[in-house]
Amino acid sequence: MNSDEWIDITAEHCPMTFVRVKLKLEEMASGQTLSVRLNPGEPLANVPRSLQEENYLVSPPQASGNSFIIYVTKP
Amino acid sequence: MHRYSRQIILPQIGGVGQKKLQTSHLCLVGAGAVGYPFFLYGSGSGIQQWTLLEPDPSLAERLVKEARRRDPSITVTVLPFAHLADTLNSGLQTGQWSAVVEASNDFAIHHKVVTLCHRQPTPLHTAWLSAGIGWLACSPCPCSLPPPSTSPHRASPFEAMGMGLIGTQLAQQVILTILGNNPTEKKAPWQGFQLESGTFSTQQANCGPECPTCRDGSTP
């Protein structure tokens, strides 16, 4: 899947994981897609859920080495 | 960014709203029992630029010290209170403030600020509490107020707890105004407060078609 922007939040901890993604998405236009690299565990459980609660379209996570990638489309 | 991360998460604020808060500039009149808690919550939300008008130098100094202790990026400019009218007029003309916040415990000052700010594009948020009842108001019309001569001149010290509560409510209202999301602004300009029950209720402004400044039908 292609993305317009990407962000790596594997070095972040809650709540900055979601904050970094949210700030990045706020800079993007409607319809654009953001690729997010995140760690398993709390980030993988919470970040997609929080994004869905704010009506972002979130793809199922794909494993990539020790981390995961999700694609988030801004509505 | 860490300091405000919990706010940025909130859909009502986000990164855009946080930027609005951090670039806003407030003029605060009064740094006492209402103004001080207002400042704590306002600066805690990220508002960094403040102009202060306070007649008591020790209260002004206390607020400036608290600002320095909290965050060195907060700037508080203390202006001489003796020139209240000139300072307010000059600031209102240049449009340098996001809002004026009146938190004085002196009804004459309250009345003066409401009169000076009436019909100005800069919103005024004001509060008053005396004898157990009080109000919060957004840009009220001066004719809604009782004349200073018939009103209790100063609130009593035992009402400090209620004033703290009013100060925090005032901060909430001002933050909503800065974010452009204050439903009470213009529509329901008065929030009445009962100290005994600690409750707020929406009040109708005592301002009708006979009002010399509001008779064009606009909401005061």
Interface residues (C-beta under 8 A of the other chain):
Chain A: P15 M16 F18 V19 K22 L23 E26 S50 E54
Chain B: M1 H2 S5 R6 I8 I9 P11 G14 G15 V16
